[in-house]
């Protein structure tokens, strides 16, 4: 009965919606506005890294919350990252146009992903709760490795994003008829 109330989406629509959420800055702005004044963090770095962490967290959410046996998990993941790559190209082109500097935003995402994954691999006892790793790694990449506010901000972005992805995935069903 519950499945009948769920919105039916194609794999492509689901992936596009998740990619749109990943780049939406509404919650990022809320987290930024909650930072206490007079902290010693590089606010520009925090904002930039929050955007990256959110995109990566949506990708992790797909991995965490779509069951391995779901035949659409692979296609959703693929379409999501392809869409993120297209968006990244637009960001890279805009950066080049406005600053004259060549930036490969998708490569930056991959490099940052490697940093987070490496830390999880080096701390397998904490890998069962990745939120314990994400906050401190986030603070480190922001240049504030011992700043409790930076750690909390990264942890919040990660956990809020995962929660939103889980809730969204539970509210939709993939339309098998249109599954590629």
N, C-alpha and C positions, 0 to 999 in steps of 0.2 A: 504494500500500500504506500509506503514512504517513497519508494522509487518513482511512483506515478507523479508525485509532486515536485520532482527534481527537473530542472531545466535540462533538456537534451541538447548537447552540443557536439559538433564534429571535433575530431582531434585538433584540427587547425584552429577552430574557434577557441577551444580550451587553451591551447598553447598561446594564441594571440592575447587572450584575456590575461593570462598569467604574465606574459611579457609586458603588457601595458601596466599591470600592477607593479611589476618589478621596477619600472622606470618612473612611476608616479612618485612625486616628491611630497605629497601631503603629510604622511607620517614622519618623513624626514624633517620637514619644517617644524612639526610639533616637537620632535625630540630636540631640535636645535633651540627652539624657543624656551625649552625647559632647562637649558644649561644655566647654571648660576653665573651672574656677572662677576667679573674679576678673577676668573679662573686662569690658570697658566697654560691652557691648551691653545694650539694653533687652530682656531675656529674654521679656517678655510680647509685645512687638512681633515678635520673632523667631518665637515659637511661632504667633502669629496669622498672620503672613505665610507661614510654611511651609505652613499649612493651605490658604491661598489658592493658593500656588504649586503645590501637589500637584494640586489640582482642575484648574487651568489646564494643568498638564503632562499630565494624562490626556487632556484635550481635544486638546492638540497631538499626543499619541501616536496618537490615532485618525486625525488628519490625516496624520501622517508615515508610519504603518505600514499603513494600508489603502490599497490601490492605487486610483488615480483611476477605473479602469474597473470596480471592484467595485460592482455595483448596490446593494449593501446599505450602502455607506459613508455615503451621505446619510441614510438612515433611522437607522443606528446613531448618527450624530452628532446627529441631531435628538432621538432618544429619550434619549440621554445628557444633552444640555443641558436637556431638559424635566424629567428626573429631578433634575438638579442644581438647577433652578429650584424644584421642589417642596421639596427639602431646604432650600434657601435660605430659602424662605418659613417653614418650621418654625423655622429658626434665628432669623429675624427676629421671629417671634411670641414665641419664648422670651425673646429679649432684651427685647422690649417688656414682657412679663409680669414678668420678674425685675428690670428696671431702670427701667421706665417710659419708656424712651427708644425712639423709633421708629428702627429700623435696616432698611435694605433691603440685605440681604446679597448678593442676586443682582446688584444694581446695583454694589455694592462689587467683586464679581468682574469685572464688565464694565469698570469703571474701571481696575482693576489690569491687566486684559488689555490695555487701551489703552496703558498705560504701557510694558509689555513690548514690544508690537508697534511702538510709536513708536520705541523705542530700536533695535529691529532694522531698521526702515526708515531710521533715521538712520545706521546703521552697516552698510551692505550688504556690506562686505568681511568682516565677522564673521558675517553672517547665515547663511552656509553652515554654521557651527558655532554654533548658538544657545546652547550651554552657556557660551560665552565672554561672552555678553551677560547671560544669566539671573543668574549669580552677582553681578556688580556691580550690576545693577538691583535684585535682591533686597536686597542690603546697603543700597542707597540708600533703598528704601522702609521699611527697618527703622530708618532714622536713623543708620546706621553705614557711610557710603559708602566709607570707606577702611579698613575693618576686614577683614583677610584671613580671619579666622575666619567672619565673616558671609558674605563672598563664597564661601568654600569650602562653607559650609553650604547656601546657595542652589543652588550648582552641583551639589552632591551630591543634593539633593532632586530637582532637575530631571532629572539623568542617571539616577538610580536609578528614578524613576517612569517615564521613557521606556523604560528597559530592561525593567521589569516589564510594561508595556503591550505592548511588542513580543513578549515571551515568551508572554504570555497569548494575544494574537491569533494567534500561531503554533501554539498548542496547541488551538485550537477551530476549528470550521467552522460556518458559518451554514446552518441547515436551510432550504433553498430552498422546501421544501414549505409551510412555515409563514411564509414571508416575506410581509410585507404590502405 
